[in-house]
């Protein structure tokens, strides 16, 4: 991990109230590396009426992910927001805004969002994770990497990656308050 | 369906057994054996035969744990059908042969050789038409060409470092020693051997707007089909020895196209100008089959193309990672697909317009 800080002084915004969602989700506080799908797969009987998922519910899943460089959540840095989430039929598109256009952590942030959603959402959802158009100097390269299923699969199989993800998170003081989460996270890798 | 297509794709068998994403499949060219590989690091072998009523039945014949430390991304049979190669994210290529017991009966599948050399994930592996060469590719941006020697020995004949990004797939010409590779750098490269020197890149095909996931030569070797993340399949016509030109772009796929396969087809009418059938599949979960034929009435070198079958949600809501035609005589209408739902399945393409009328 290089010692370079891409954005030494980000603007931190106040996090909005609790859960945005009418349906309270316990996931928001849990670690990134949760193992169990948060919504159990609809079984055959209830399959006919798949519950619709809205922007706020997706937002609740990703707002508390920590930025790799700062002791702040993606919500506090305005990297993610509910209006940047687009939901289609069995499709979720999440747009995120890197804090600076040269942010070298964008791929890591995008991957964190993808992993969080893969492990939380029912498998029927296809995910598109993209940076906000015009917000990053290597927009196409970042988007391509985040949406290459083979690279993502290989990255998740590579023990070095989650470890480095943890490393950058551990380096933030804020996470120490979430040691319980950290223990869970370590268990999963 | 609102479409009126002349052929239907119907499920022949659901082949379970894998415990994680099924990535790729390979039909044995010589006998009734289908190999399927998965993120669960195993290879499953299925046999198939017709029962008394003409129904094709598939049975799990063997499971090879492989010993690969990571995902087995792709599999390939040698033309003789006696050897199976596996490409793994653990950066190695495995070579598998079936042992013979004391009575000469086939026994367990054993690792005959392990080809090391790639630095990162191997993505694809392929035998040349004569079986004397093996090609492999990797995220390390290289393509390796191996000479197949007796007693499962392999000698590296060349390391081709032409691509600027991951190499996703390799495919040999059906008769000549020409290798094609597709990459994350959006290009396709073609390689040949210089008898006086080494293997070299003789052509670069540009046109795709994103990753090239899969390549398949036409059975007559005059065309190359490529599937891409740009949601298209492109057809490249060979106009000269190393001169390839894009002549058709097949559109309509709604997400990445992960796999393309070009088979001889089993057309309802005999047709000299037939180029066979192309099957494509990918992130939109739809299997599509196109009929291709040379255009007799035109001097243009653009072949005629017609979508003849379409099966949506072939793996439910899941991505389809591979689609492959059976190369064996009598089974030209048989397709195998593998998907993120952990399942490998086979599909039959059947002419049905007459039935409707």
Interface residues (C-beta under 8 A of the other chain):
Chain A: X90 X123 X124 X126 X144 X147 X148 X149 X150 X151 X153 X154 X157
Chain B: X21 X39 X70 X71 X73 X89 X121 X123 X139 X166 X168 X184 X210 X211 X229 X255 X256 X283 X317 X318 X319 X340
